[in-house]
Amino acid sequence: MNPIDQAIQLIEQDEINKAIRILRDYIKQANDNDLISIADLFIELGLLEDARSILESLVTKYPDESDIRLVLAEIYIDLEDDEKAIYHLEAIDPSSDEYIASLMVSADLYQTQGLFEVAELKLIEAKRLAPNEPLIDFAQAELAFSLGKYDDALFNYQKIYHQTDKIADVDISLRIAESLASVGQFEESLNYYKDAEIDDPDVLFRYGYIAFQANRMDIAIHTWEELLKQDDEYGSVYQYLAEAYQEEGLTDQGYQTAKQGLEMDPLNKELLLTAATLARKVGEYDESYRLARHAIAIDPGFKAGILFLIENYREEGDFEAIIDLLTHIIEQGETDGYYKWELAKAYEQEETYDLALKYYREAYDDFKDDNDFLKAYGYFLVEEGMREEAVEIFTRYLSIDPSDVEIESYLARLND
């Protein structure tokens, strides 16, 4: 039996090492055609250095054999020797049958190197030579997609879509869906998702997210529920699913979902705040406060959590809680002027006017162009008998909003 046929038979029988020994032993006696067959087998077996050695010897004998250079270039790419890969690609004659393929391999290589303009030029040349080749359209679409040029990507993906739904294991429907979503066409994107084969958890998550963005909570909920059936440890879905339930008025389900997510990721501050919001809606006020405070303990700069607590403390008239919260937050190094304004208002409600004045003054630099702040500060100063300072504040207010006749009249009375 021919040694190559013998080796193939051994490979089929999973006797890989024996096959490799036979092929290596046969190299010295093999003719050039058999050497090419041996190199092909080595490539299939992942023995790229063995294949490279054979093909380099052959290309020395046959420098014009473009098919050998093309295979060598692909081997060098896999071996991460880009310089030698480019050498062989550039040596392929434009008149050869492999020239278009060499342009596409070059484009892919330059793209991985970040030389996107060079990659684009290679594909333009390939397109000029083979205007009806779907693989070139696909390569141009993939390059545009990777660069965020979604309109260009869409143009090429949709040309391919009318001919085939998959190239190189890439689902064209999904690429079109993602491109449409990236340019804000969420509803149309969903139509292409419906045509795609979706069994990958990441794709299911993305499908649900785009439905969420399109305000199709029914699709988002159904998709994410399916995802959790496949993989209940897919942590990032719990936050969005809880929010989707909340949007649909399914508060209890949203709350339970948020709590399930926290079992896996107890330090997720956004999920803690979502759970706090839902806990309050189902009447668990103490738990709501606990969850929100936990979120802030994890990150004292988590403004959304702080605002949630301020709003609910204010709603219940618990200004002491606002003072305790914001005093602690400022002690932690947070310098947001809004916290000082809220402290000023809380101290004003508690009739601790000296501290209210202190924090109004500290917040002024941050809110000197904010009409609501200036109006509140001005009235406070009047109440405290600081009319000259109040006049300055209301004058600044009117410089921003000269149409407010009520404040204009009030200022006139102050001046009188």
C-alpha positions as CSV (number, residue, x, y, z in Angstrom):
1,M,0.0,0.0,0.0
2,N,1.2,3.5,-0.8
3,P,2.5,5.1,2.5
4,I,0.2,8.0,2.1
5,D,-2.9,5.8,1.8
6,Q,-1.6,3.7,4.7
7,A,-1.2,6.8,6.8
8,I,-4.8,8.0,5.9
9,Q,-6.1,4.6,6.9
10,L,-4.3,4.8,10.3
11,I,-5.6,8.3,10.8
12,E,-9.2,7.1,10.2
13,Q,-8.4,4.4,12.8
14,D,-7.2,7.0,15.3
15,E,-3.6,5.7,15.1
16,I,-2.3,9.2,14.6
17,N,1.3,8.7,15.9
18,K,1.9,5.7,13.6
19,A,0.6,7.7,10.7
20,I,2.9,10.6,11.4
21,R,5.9,8.3,11.6
22,I,5.1,6.7,8.3
23,L,4.6,10.1,6.6
24,R,7.9,11.5,8.0
25,D,9.8,8.4,6.9
26,Y,8.4,8.7,3.4
27,I,9.3,12.3,2.9
28,K,12.8,11.6,1.5
29,Q,11.5,9.1,-1.1
30,A,8.3,11.0,-2.1
31,N,7.8,12.8,-5.4
32,D,6.7,16.4,-5.4
33,N,3.0,15.6,-5.8
34,D,3.2,13.2,-2.8
35,L,5.0,15.9,-0.8
36,I,2.1,18.2,-1.4
37,S,-0.3,15.5,-0.2
38,I,1.9,14.9,2.9
39,A,1.9,18.6,3.6
40,D,-1.9,18.7,3.4
41,L,-2.1,15.9,5.9
42,F,0.3,17.6,8.3
43,I,-1.9,20.7,8.1
44,E,-5.0,18.7,8.9
45,L,-3.1,17.2,11.9
46,G,-2.0,20.6,13.1
47,L,1.7,19.8,12.3
48,L,2.3,23.2,10.8
49,E,6.1,23.2,11.1
50,D,6.3,19.9,9.2
51,A,4.1,21.2,6.5
52,R,6.0,24.5,6.4
53,S,9.3,22.7,5.9
54,I,8.0,20.7,3.0
55,L,6.3,23.6,1.2
56,E,9.3,25.9,1.6
57,S,11.5,23.3,-0.2
58,L,8.8,23.0,-2.9
59,V,8.5,26.8,-3.4
60,T,12.2,27.0,-3.9
61,K,11.9,24.6,-6.8
62,Y,8.7,26.2,-8.1
63,P,8.7,29.9,-7.2
64,D,5.8,30.6,-9.6
65,E,3.4,28.1,-8.0
66,S,1.0,30.5,-6.4
67,D,-1.1,27.8,-4.7
68,I,2.0,26.7,-2.7
69,R,2.7,30.3,-1.6
70,L,-0.9,30.9,-0.6
71,V,-0.9,27.8,1.7
72,L,2.5,28.9,3.1
73,A,1.2,32.3,3.8
74,E,-1.8,30.9,5.8
75,I,0.6,28.6,7.7
76,Y,2.8,31.6,8.6
77,I,-0.2,33.5,9.8
78,D,-1.2,30.6,12.1
79,L,2.5,30.5,13.3
80,E,2.2,34.3,13.9
81,D,5.0,35.1,11.5
82,D,3.2,37.9,9.7
83,E,6.3,39.2,7.9
84,K,6.9,35.9,6.1
85,A,3.2,35.5,5.4
86,I,3.2,38.9,3.7
87,Y,6.3,38.0,1.7
88,H,4.6,35.0,0.1
89,L,1.3,36.9,-0.4
90,E,3.1,39.8,-2.2
91,A,5.0,37.3,-4.4
92,I,1.8,35.9,-5.9
93,D,1.4,37.2,-9.5
94,P,-1.7,39.2,-10.3
95,S,-2.4,37.0,-13.3
96,S,-2.6,33.8,-11.2
97,D,-5.8,32.1,-10.2
98,E,-4.9,32.5,-6.5
99,Y,-4.4,36.3,-6.7
100,I,-8.0,37.2,-5.5
101,A,-7.7,34.7,-2.7
102,S,-4.3,36.2,-1.8
103,L,-5.9,39.7,-1.6
104,M,-8.5,38.5,0.8
105,V,-6.0,36.7,3.0
106,S,-3.9,39.9,3.0
107,A,-6.9,42.0,3.9
108,D,-7.7,39.7,6.8
109,L,-4.1,39.8,8.0
110,Y,-3.8,43.6,7.8
111,Q,-7.1,43.9,9.6
112,T,-5.8,41.8,12.5
113,Q,-2.7,44.1,12.6
114,G,-5.0,47.2,12.8
115,L,-4.1,48.4,9.3
116,F,-7.7,48.9,8.3
117,E,-7.1,51.2,5.4
118,V,-4.7,48.8,3.8
119,A,-7.2,45.9,4.4
120,E,-9.9,48.0,2.8
121,L,-7.8,48.7,-0.3
122,K,-7.0,45.0,-0.7
123,L,-10.7,44.2,-0.7
124,I,-11.6,47.0,-3.1
125,E,-9.0,45.5,-5.5
126,A,-10.5,42.0,-5.1
127,K,-14.0,43.4,-5.7
128,R,-12.8,45.1,-8.9
129,L,-11.5,41.7,-10.2
130,A,-14.5,39.6,-9.0
131,P,-17.5,41.9,-8.6
132,N,-20.0,39.1,-8.1
133,E,-18.1,37.1,-5.5
134,P,-20.2,36.9,-2.3
135,L,-17.1,36.1,-0.2
136,I,-15.7,39.5,-1.0
137,D,-19.0,41.2,-0.1
138,F,-18.8,39.3,3.2
139,A,-15.2,40.3,3.9
140,Q,-16.1,44.0,3.2
141,A,-19.2,43.7,5.4
142,E,-17.1,42.1,8.3
143,L,-14.5,44.8,8.0
144,A,-17.1,47.6,8.0
145,F,-18.9,45.9,11.0
146,S,-15.7,45.7,13.0
147,L,-15.0,49.4,12.4
148,G,-18.5,50.4,13.4
149,K,-19.5,51.5,9.9
150,Y,-22.8,49.8,10.2
151,D,-24.5,51.4,7.2
152,D,-21.7,50.1,4.9
153,A,-21.9,46.7,6.6
154,L,-25.6,46.5,6.1
155,F,-25.3,47.2,2.4
156,N,-23.0,44.3,1.9
157,Y,-24.7,41.9,4.4
158,Q,-28.0,42.4,2.7
159,K,-26.5,41.6,-0.7
160,I,-25.3,38.3,0.7
161,Y,-28.5,37.6,2.5
162,H,-30.4,37.2,-0.8
163,Q,-27.9,34.5,-1.8
164,T,-27.1,32.6,1.4
165,D,-28.0,32.8,5.1
166,K,-24.5,31.7,6.4
167,I,-20.9,32.2,5.4
168,A,-17.9,30.8,7.4
169,D,-20.3,29.8,10.2
170,V,-21.5,33.4,10.5
171,D,-25.2,33.8,10.6
172,I,-25.9,36.7,8.2
173,S,-29.3,37.3,9.8
174,L,-27.7,38.0,13.1
175,R,-25.1,40.3,11.5
176,I,-27.9,42.3,9.8
177,A,-29.9,42.4,13.1
178,E,-26.8,43.7,15.0
179,S,-26.1,46.3,12.4
180,L,-29.7,47.5,12.4
181,A,-29.7,47.7,16.2
182,S,-26.4,49.7,16.1
183,V,-28.0,52.4,14.0
184,G,-31.1,52.5,16.2
185,Q,-33.5,50.5,14.0
186,F,-34.5,48.2,16.8
187,E,-37.9,47.0,15.4
188,E,-36.4,46.0,12.1
189,S,-33.6,44.3,13.9
190,L,-36.0,42.1,15.7
191,N,-37.4,40.9,12.4
192,Y,-34.0,39.5,11.4
193,Y,-33.5,38.0,14.9
194,K,-36.7,36.0,14.4
195,D,-35.2,34.5,11.2
196,A,-31.9,33.5,12.9
197,E,-31.0,30.3,14.6
198,I,-30.6,31.3,18.2
199,D,-29.2,28.8,20.6
200,D,-26.2,30.6,22.0
201,P,-26.8,32.3,25.4
202,D,-24.9,35.5,24.4
203,V,-27.1,35.8,21.3
204,L,-30.2,35.2,23.3
205,F,-29.2,37.9,25.7
206,R,-28.5,40.3,22.9
207,Y,-31.9,39.5,21.3
208,G,-33.6,40.2,24.5
209,Y,-31.7,43.4,25.0
210,I,-32.6,44.8,21.6
211,A,-36.2,43.9,22.2
212,F,-35.9,45.8,25.5
213,Q,-34.5,48.8,23.7
214,A,-37.4,48.6,21.2
215,N,-39.8,48.6,24.2
216,R,-41.0,45.1,23.2
217,M,-41.0,43.8,26.8
218,D,-43.0,40.8,25.8
219,I,-40.2,39.5,23.5
220,A,-37.5,40.6,26.0
221,I,-39.1,38.7,28.9
222,H,-39.8,35.6,26.9
223,T,-36.2,35.5,25.4
224,W,-34.5,36.1,28.8
225,E,-36.7,33.5,30.5
226,E,-35.5,31.0,27.8
227,L,-32.0,32.1,28.4
228,L,-32.2,31.4,32.2
229,K,-33.7,27.9,31.4
230,Q,-30.5,27.2,29.5
231,D,-28.1,28.9,31.9
232,D,-29.4,30.2,35.2
233,E,-25.9,31.4,36.1
234,Y,-26.0,34.0,33.3
235,G,-25.6,36.8,35.8
236,S,-26.1,39.9,33.6
237,V,-29.6,39.0,32.5
238,Y,-31.2,39.3,36.0
239,Q,-30.9,43.1,36.1
240,Y,-32.6,43.6,32.8
241,L,-35.2,41.0,33.2
242,A,-36.2,42.5,36.6
243,E,-36.5,45.9,34.9
244,A,-38.6,44.4,32.1
245,Y,-41.0,42.8,34.6
246,Q,-41.2,46.1,36.3
247,E,-42.1,47.9,33.0
248,E,-44.8,45.4,32.4
249,G,-46.3,45.9,35.9
250,L,-45.1,42.4,37.0
251,T,-43.6,43.8,40.2
252,D,-43.6,40.6,42.3
253,Q,-41.8,38.6,39.5
254,G,-39.4,41.5,39.0
255,Y,-38.5,41.5,42.7
256,Q,-38.0,37.7,42.8
257,T,-35.8,37.9,39.8
258,A,-33.7,40.6,41.3
259,K,-33.3,38.6,44.5
260,Q,-32.3,35.5,42.5
261,G,-29.6,37.6,40.7
262,L,-28.3,38.9,44.0
263,E,-27.8,35.3,45.2
264,M,-25.2,35.0,42.5
265,D,-23.8,38.5,42.6
266,P,-24.5,40.1,46.0
267,L,-22.1,43.0,45.3
268,N,-23.9,44.2,42.1
269,K,-24.9,47.8,43.2
270,E,-27.2,48.3,40.2
271,L,-29.1,45.1,40.9
272,L,-29.3,46.0,44.6
273,L,-30.9,49.3,43.7
274,T,-33.4,47.6,41.3
275,A,-34.2,45.2,44.1
276,A,-34.7,48.1,46.5
277,T,-37.0,49.9,44.1
278,L,-39.1,46.7,43.6
279,A,-39.1,45.9,47.4
280,R,-40.6,49.3,48.1
281,K,-43.3,48.7,45.4
282,V,-44.3,45.4,47.1
283,G,-44.5,47.1,50.5
284,E,-41.2,45.8,52.0
285,Y,-39.9,49.3,53.0
286,D,-37.3,48.2,55.6
287,E,-35.8,45.7,53.1
288,S,-35.9,48.4,50.4
289,Y,-33.8,50.7,52.6
290,R,-31.4,47.9,53.6
291,L,-30.8,47.0,49.9
292,A,-30.2,50.6,48.9
293,R,-27.9,51.3,51.8
294,H,-26.0,48.1,51.0
295,A,-25.5,49.4,47.4
296,I,-24.1,52.7,48.8
297,A,-21.8,50.8,51.2
298,I,-20.3,49.0,48.2
299,D,-19.8,52.3,46.4
300,P,-20.2,55.6,48.3
301,G,-20.2,57.4,45.0
302,F,-23.2,55.5,43.6
303,K,-25.4,58.6,43.0
304,A,-28.5,56.8,41.8
305,G,-28.6,54.9,45.1
306,I,-28.1,58.0,47.2
307,L,-30.9,59.9,45.3
308,F,-33.2,56.9,45.8
309,L,-32.7,57.1,49.5
310,I,-33.0,60.9,49.6
311,E,-36.3,60.8,47.6
312,N,-37.8,58.2,49.9
313,Y,-36.6,59.8,53.1
314,R,-38.1,63.1,52.0
315,E,-41.4,61.5,51.1
316,E,-41.6,60.2,54.6
317,G,-40.5,63.5,56.1
318,D,-37.4,61.9,57.6
319,F,-35.0,64.8,57.2
320,E,-32.7,63.5,60.0
321,A,-32.1,60.4,57.9
322,I,-31.1,62.6,54.9
323,I,-28.7,64.5,57.1
324,D,-27.1,61.4,58.5
325,L,-26.8,59.9,55.0
326,L,-25.3,62.9,53.3
327,T,-23.0,63.8,56.1
328,H,-21.6,60.3,55.9
329,I,-21.3,60.4,52.1
330,I,-19.4,63.8,52.3
331,E,-17.1,62.4,55.0
332,Q,-16.3,59.5,52.5
333,G,-14.9,62.1,50.2
334,E,-17.9,62.7,47.8
335,T,-18.0,66.3,46.8
336,D,-21.1,66.5,44.6
337,G,-22.7,70.0,45.1
338,Y,-26.1,68.4,44.9
339,Y,-25.5,66.6,48.2
340,K,-24.8,70.0,49.9
341,W,-27.9,71.5,48.5
342,E,-30.0,68.6,49.8
343,L,-28.2,69.0,53.2
344,A,-29.1,72.7,53.2
345,K,-32.8,71.9,52.5
346,A,-32.8,69.1,55.2
347,Y,-31.3,71.4,57.8
348,E,-33.8,74.1,56.8
349,Q,-36.6,71.6,57.4
350,E,-35.1,70.7,60.8
351,E,-34.9,74.5,61.6
352,T,-31.1,74.2,62.0
353,Y,-30.6,77.4,60.0
354,D,-26.9,78.0,60.7
355,L,-26.0,74.7,59.1
356,A,-28.6,75.2,56.3
357,L,-26.8,78.5,55.5
358,K,-23.4,76.8,55.6
359,Y,-24.4,74.2,53.0
360,Y,-26.3,76.7,50.8
361,R,-23.1,78.7,50.6
362,E,-21.0,75.6,49.9
363,A,-23.4,74.5,47.1
364,Y,-23.5,77.9,45.5
365,D,-20.5,77.5,43.2
366,D,-22.0,74.4,41.7
367,F,-25.5,75.8,41.3
368,K,-25.0,79.5,40.6
369,D,-26.6,79.1,37.2
370,D,-29.4,76.9,38.4
371,N,-32.7,78.9,38.8
372,D,-34.3,76.5,41.2
373,F,-31.3,76.6,43.5
374,L,-31.1,80.4,43.3
375,K,-34.8,80.9,44.0
376,A,-34.7,78.6,47.1
377,Y,-31.4,80.2,48.3
378,G,-32.8,83.7,47.8
379,Y,-36.0,83.0,49.8
380,F,-34.0,81.3,52.6
381,L,-31.7,84.4,52.9
382,V,-34.8,86.7,53.1
383,E,-36.2,84.5,55.9
384,E,-32.9,84.8,57.7
385,G,-32.9,88.5,57.4
386,M,-30.0,88.6,54.9
387,R,-31.7,91.0,52.5
388,E,-28.6,92.4,50.8
389,E,-27.3,88.9,50.0
390,A,-30.8,87.9,48.9
391,V,-30.9,90.9,46.5
392,E,-27.6,89.6,44.9
393,I,-29.0,86.1,44.5
394,F,-32.3,87.3,42.9
395,T,-30.4,89.7,40.7
396,R,-28.3,86.8,39.4
397,Y,-31.5,84.8,39.0
398,L,-33.1,87.4,36.8
399,S,-29.9,87.7,34.7
400,I,-30.5,84.0,33.8
401,D,-34.4,84.3,33.5
402,P,-35.4,87.9,32.9
403,S,-38.9,86.8,32.0
404,D,-39.9,85.8,35.6
405,V,-42.1,88.8,36.5
406,E,-42.9,87.4,39.9
407,I,-39.3,87.4,41.0
408,E,-38.7,90.8,39.3
409,S,-41.6,92.2,41.4
410,Y,-40.3,90.5,44.6
411,L,-36.8,91.9,44.0
412,A,-38.2,95.4,43.5
413,R,-40.0,95.1,46.9
414,L,-36.7,94.0,48.5
415,N,-34.9,96.9,47.1
416,D,-37.5,99.3,48.3
